[in-house]
Amino acid sequence: MGTVKGVLRAFDALDLKKELWNSEQNPARDKVGMFAKFCPPVVANGKVYLATFRDDATQKNKLVVYGLLP
């Protein structure tokens, strides 16, 4: 089994049917890339960290960091 393209999603904690954001809404800026197995997203210091296998453009592994935009 190979790697798969990932999508990170954020949901409203009071209504899990309501999606607040996902990484494909603006793929040029937020695209995840290929998910790394057994590496769940980590929340720390107001940011979300997600390890991925490779970026489509650079073909290198990367750590994606999501946070509030300025």
RONU-937912 format. One line per 8 residues: their letters; for each residue x, y, z of N, C-alpha, C. Coordinates in nm, 2 decimals, padded with zeros to 4 digits. Layout:
// residues N
A) X Y Z X Y Z X Y Z | ...
//
This chain:
// residues 70
MGTVKGVL) 00.08 -00.12 00.00 00.00 00.00 00.00 00.09 00.12 00.00 | 00.06 00.22 -00.09 00.14 00.34 -00.10 00.09 00.45 -00.02 | 00.15 00.57 -00.04 00.10 00.69 00.03 -00.02 00.75 -00.04 | -00.10 00.83 00.03 -00.21 00.89 -00.04 -00.21 01.04 -00.01 | -00.27 01.12 -00.10 -00.28 01.26 -00.09 -00.37 01.29 00.03 | -00.33 01.39 00.11 -00.41 01.41 00.23 -00.48 01.55 00.23 | -00.59 01.55 00.31 -00.66 01.68 00.33 -00.68 01.69 00.48 | -00.64 01.80 00.54 -00.66 01.83 00.68 -00.78 01.91 00.69
RAFDALDL) -00.87 01.87 00.78 -01.00 01.94 00.80 -01.02 01.99 00.94 | -01.09 02.10 00.96 -01.12 02.15 01.09 -01.27 02.16 01.10 | -01.33 02.11 01.21 -01.47 02.11 01.23 -01.51 02.19 01.36 | -01.63 02.24 01.36 -01.69 02.30 01.48 -01.71 02.20 01.59 | -01.65 02.23 01.70 -01.66 02.13 01.82 -01.80 02.11 01.87 | -01.89 02.21 01.85 -02.03 02.19 01.89 -02.12 02.13 01.79 | -02.07 02.12 01.66 -02.15 02.06 01.56 -02.06 02.00 01.46 | -02.03 01.87 01.47 -01.93 01.81 01.39 -01.97 01.79 01.24
KKELWNSE) -02.09 01.83 01.21 -02.14 01.83 01.07 -02.09 01.95 01.00 | -02.05 02.05 01.08 -02.01 02.18 01.02 -01.86 02.19 01.01 | -01.81 02.18 00.88 -01.67 02.20 00.85 -01.63 02.35 00.85 | -01.53 02.38 00.92 -01.49 02.52 00.93 -01.38 02.56 00.82 | -01.30 02.46 00.79 -01.19 02.48 00.70 -01.13 02.35 00.65 | -01.07 02.35 00.53 -00.99 02.23 00.49 -00.88 02.28 00.40 | -00.78 02.20 00.39 -00.65 02.24 00.33 -00.67 02.24 00.18 | -00.78 02.21 00.12 -00.80 02.22 -00.02 -00.88 02.34 -00.06
QNPARDKV) -00.92 02.42 00.03 -01.00 02.55 00.00 -00.91 02.64 -00.07 | -00.78 02.65 -00.04 -00.68 02.73 -00.11 -00.56 02.64 -00.13 | -00.56 02.55 -00.22 -00.45 02.45 -00.24 -00.32 02.51 -00.27 | -00.31 02.63 -00.34 -00.18 02.69 -00.37 -00.11 02.73 -00.24 | -00.19 02.76 -00.13 -00.13 02.80 -00.01 -00.12 02.69 00.10 | -00.23 02.61 00.10 -00.25 02.52 00.22 -00.24 02.37 00.19 | -00.21 02.33 00.07 -00.20 02.19 00.03 -00.12 02.11 00.12 | -00.17 01.99 00.16 -00.09 01.90 00.25 00.02 01.83 00.18
GMFAKFCP) -00.01 01.77 00.07 00.08 01.68 00.01 00.05 01.53 00.04 | 00.15 01.45 00.05 00.12 01.30 00.08 00.13 01.28 00.23 | 00.02 01.22 00.28 00.01 01.19 00.43 00.12 01.09 00.47 | 00.18 01.11 00.59 00.27 01.02 00.65 00.19 00.93 00.74 | 00.21 00.80 00.74 00.14 00.71 00.82 00.18 00.73 00.97 | 00.08 00.71 01.05 00.10 00.71 01.20 00.16 00.84 01.25 | 00.14 00.95 01.18 00.18 01.08 01.22 00.06 01.18 01.23 | -00.01 01.18 01.34 -00.13 01.26 01.35 -00.09 01.41 01.36
PVVANGKV) -00.18 01.50 01.32 -00.15 01.64 01.34 -00.13 01.67 01.49 | -00.04 01.77 01.52 -00.01 01.81 01.65 -00.05 01.96 01.67 | -00.12 01.99 01.77 -00.15 02.13 01.80 -00.07 02.18 01.92 | 00.01 02.29 01.89 00.09 02.35 02.00 00.11 02.50 01.97 | 00.10 02.58 02.07 00.13 02.72 02.06 00.04 02.79 01.95 | -00.09 02.74 01.94 -00.18 02.81 01.84 -00.16 02.77 01.70 | -00.08 02.67 01.67 -00.05 02.62 01.54 -00.08 02.47 01.53 | -00.10 02.42 01.40 -00.11 02.28 01.38 00.00 02.24 01.29
YLATFRDD) 00.07 02.13 01.34 00.19 02.08 01.27 00.15 01.94 01.21 | 00.19 01.92 01.08 00.16 01.79 01.02 00.28 01.75 00.93 | 00.33 01.63 00.96 00.44 01.57 00.88 00.38 01.51 00.75 | 00.45 01.53 00.64 00.41 01.47 00.51 00.53 01.41 00.45 | 00.50 01.32 00.36 00.61 01.24 00.29 00.68 01.33 00.18 | 00.61 01.38 00.09 00.68 01.46 -00.01 00.59 01.57 -00.07 | 00.65 01.67 -00.11 00.58 01.78 -00.18 00.58 01.75 -00.32 | 00.47 01.77 -00.39 00.47 01.75 -00.54 00.57 01.82 -00.62
ATQKNKLV) 00.60 01.95 -00.58 00.69 02.03 -00.66 00.83 01.99 -00.63 | 00.87 01.98 -00.50 01.01 01.96 -00.47 01.05 01.81 -00.45 | 00.95 01.73 -00.44 00.98 01.58 -00.41 01.05 01.56 -00.28 | 01.04 01.65 -00.19 01.11 01.63 -00.06 01.00 01.62 00.06 | 01.04 01.55 00.16 00.95 01.55 00.28 00.94 01.68 00.34 | 00.83 01.71 00.41 00.82 01.84 00.47 00.73 01.84 00.60 | 00.74 01.94 00.68 00.66 01.96 00.79 00.57 02.08 00.76 | 00.44 02.06 00.75 00.35 02.17 00.72 00.30 02.23 00.85
VYGLLP) 00.30 02.36 00.86 00.26 02.43 00.98 00.14 02.53 00.94 | 00.03 02.51 01.01 -00.09 02.59 00.98 -00.11 02.68 01.11 | -00.15 02.80 01.08 -00.18 02.90 01.19 -00.27 03.01 01.13 | -00.30 03.10 01.22 -00.38 03.22 01.17 -00.30 03.31 01.08 | -00.36 03.36 00.98 -00.30 03.45 00.89 -00.29 03.59 00.95 | -00.18 03.66 00.91 -00.17 03.80 00.97 -00.28 03.89 00.92
//
